[in-house]
Amino acid sequence: MPQYNGERKDILIRQILKAIGEDNRRDIIERIWKERQERVKKGCFPGGNTPYGYKRKGKHFATNLGKAEVILHIYSRRSRENF
């Protein structure tokens, strides 16, 4: 981005570029949100990191047995503390 020397015209240009950037950012966020919602409606994973205790196998998830033991231990310990 070019350097501006503080003239009124330069400040106006900077403000216009900032407004365009903000509008683009909102559009991108909206597109991502809508795409994730569509994926959930279709029964697919919405995206992001693979949940702990699973590994990706193509388009589906498979249980990672080593990590699944940790999850089972956490839940069993938690259930014992609640009662």
C-alpha positions, 0 to 999 in steps of 0.5 A: 500500500502506498504511503500517504503524507497526510493530505485530506485527499490521501486521508479520504482515499485511505478511508475508502480503502478501509471501507471496501476492506471491511465490506469484503471481510463481512462478505467472506464471513457470511459466505463461510457461515452459509457454507458451514450451515449447508454442510451441517444440513447435509449431515457433513462435518462443518469444518475445522479441526478433527475432534479429539479421539477421531481421525479422518478417513476420507470424508468420514471420521474413524475412532482413534483408539489411543485417544479414545481411551483418554476420552473414556477415562475422562467421562468415566471419572467425571460421571463418578464425581457427579454421583 
